[in-house]
Amino acid sequence: MRTSTITLGATVNDIALTLTAAGVARLLYEAGEATTGRTIRVSVPVAARPDVRNSGGSPPTMVVLPLDEPDPRLFLDRASAQTRAAKAARSHHAPAPLFPTFAVRLMMRWLRRHGSERVSLYTTNVPGPASTLWLDRAPFVNVWPIAPVSYGLPLAVAVLTYAGTLTMTANASPDLRHLPAFVTGAEAAMATLARQAAS
């Protein structure tokens, strides 16, 4: 994945957002809903600056993604431009807004109650250990990230890198139908990006 992200000029976060939007677009298509002119608002966690550490961290940012861009590469370019702009806007506000643990918990509680008024879903990317973890003499072969769903937000997407493997999961409310279509759309977009990265 590292080679692909450099070749495509994007980050793992940008690719995760692209796959998420492609999955949602396919899900809506299978549900018989139009995607022309539609967007989704995705809550994306943002890490604190490397030179700053505290127990809470910084609040997430919201990225608005179009659902009517059929070309994953063009969509990736748009997502990358938007995330770069969001990061640049934060870097111009020094010091970065950092919050103690209790404040972050209050924000997450508010998001669970009222998040659907501003956010369609959320996605998170967690860089895991680069080498295999062991328990006694047994290796952890696979690690699956599971992001919890919140009230009013029926879908949560998690990405985890572990020992050279990137895993992406979608956790959905039981009321969300056509979820296999989300997987189909995300896989098709990833296959397209992989071909372009290899060319």
N, C-alpha and C positions, 0 to 999 in steps of 0.2 A: 504494500500500500504506500510505503514511503516514496518509492520510485514513481508511482502513478501520480501522487499528489504534486511532486515536483514537476513532472512532465505536463500536467494539466494546469499548473500555476494556481493551485487551490489548496486549502487545508482539509484535514479530515472532517472538520466541522462543516465546511462548505459542501463536501460530498454527501455527508449525512443529511443535510438540509435538502439537497437535490433529490436524493433517494426518497426522503420523506414526502416531498411534494409530488414526485412521480407516483408513489404508492397511493397517496390520497386521491390524486386525479383519476387513477385507474379504479379505485374503490367507488368514487362517485359515478364514473362511467358505468360500472357494473350495476349500480343502484338506479340507473336511468336518469341521473341528474346531470345537467349541463355544467361545463367548467369554463365556458367562455366568459371572460371578464371577472372571474371569481378569484379570490385570494384566500390564503390562510394566514393567520397570525400565530407565529411560533415563539414560545418563550425559550430562550437559550441561555444557560448559565454562562457567566463570564468570570474567569479566574482573576484574582487580585494580581497586581503588578508583581514581578519577581522580587523587587526590592522592598516589598511591603508584605508583612505577615500579620494576621490576627486570627482570632478564633472563629469569627463569623464569615468574613469574606465580603464580596461585593454582590449587589443584586443582579438578577438576570436582565438581559436586554430582549426586546421584541423585534423579530424580523418578519416582514410581510412578504410572502412568497406567492407569485402568480401560479395559477393552476392550468393556464391555457398555453403554456410553452411546451410544444411536443419534443423539441430537441434538447436532450439532457445537457449537451455541452453549452448551448446558449443559455440554458437555465443556470448552469453552474457558474458561468461568467457573471450573470446578474446577481446570483446569491453571493458570490465572492466580493463583488463591488459593494453590496449592501453591508456585509459584515465588516469589510475594511472601513467603510464610512462610520459604522457604529463604534468600532474600536478607536478610530481617530478622534471621534467626538468625545469619547471618554478620556482619551489621553490629554486633551486640551483643558480638562477640568482638573487641575491639581490643587490639593491632593485628591486622589481617587476616592469616591465615596465608599467607605468601609463601615461595616456594621457589626456590633457585637452579636453573640449567638442568640440572645433573647429577641433581638430585633429581626433577625433573619427568620426565626420561628414564627413571629407575628406576621411577617410578610407572607410566609408560606401558608399560614392559616387563612389569611385573607384571600390568597390565590385559590385555595380549595373551595371557598365559599362564593367568591365573585369573579374568579378568573375567566370563566366562560364569557363574561361581558366584554373582555378585551383580548382574550387569547383563545385560539382554536384548539391547540394542543401544545405539548412541550417535548423537546428533545434534549438529551444530555450526552456528552461525550466524555468518557473517563479514560485517561491514559493509564493502563495497568502496567505491571512489571514486565520488563523485557525478557526475563528468563523464567523458566518453569519453576513453579512453587511445588514444594514437597510437604507431605504430612507423614512423618516417620519415614518410611522408604517408598511411599506411594506418591507418584506425581499427580498433580492436578492437570488432567489432559485438556479439559474444556472448562471455561468459565463463562457463564451466561449472565449478562446484566439485565435486571428487571426493574424498570422504572414504574412506580406506583401511579395508577390513574387517580384523578381527583374528581370531585363532584362537578359536573358540568363540562369536564374535559375528558371525553371518552377514549382518547388515544394518547399514549406516551411512548416515545421512541428512545431507546438507549443504545449507545455505541461504546464498546470496550475493546481496547487493544491489549492483548496478552500473549506474550511469548511469540511474537511475530505473526499473530493471527488477529484479524479484526472481526468482531462479532456484532451484529446489529439485531436487536429484538424489538418487537412491537407488543405492548401490553394494552389490551383494549377492554372496554366495558362489555359485559355480555349482551347489551342492547345493540352494539355496533355490528351490523350485518355486513356481509361481503368482505370480511377481513382477509380471506385468501387472495382477493383481488389486490389488496395493498401489497402483499408479498410479491405477487406477479409483476406489478408495476415497478416496485423497487428493484427487483432482480433484472428486469429488462433494461432499466436505466443504468444499472451497474455494469451490465454486459456491454452496453454501448460505450460508456466511459472507458472501460478496460480496453476495448478495441482501439479507441482513439489514442489512449495512452501508449499502446504498444506500437502504433504506426509511426 
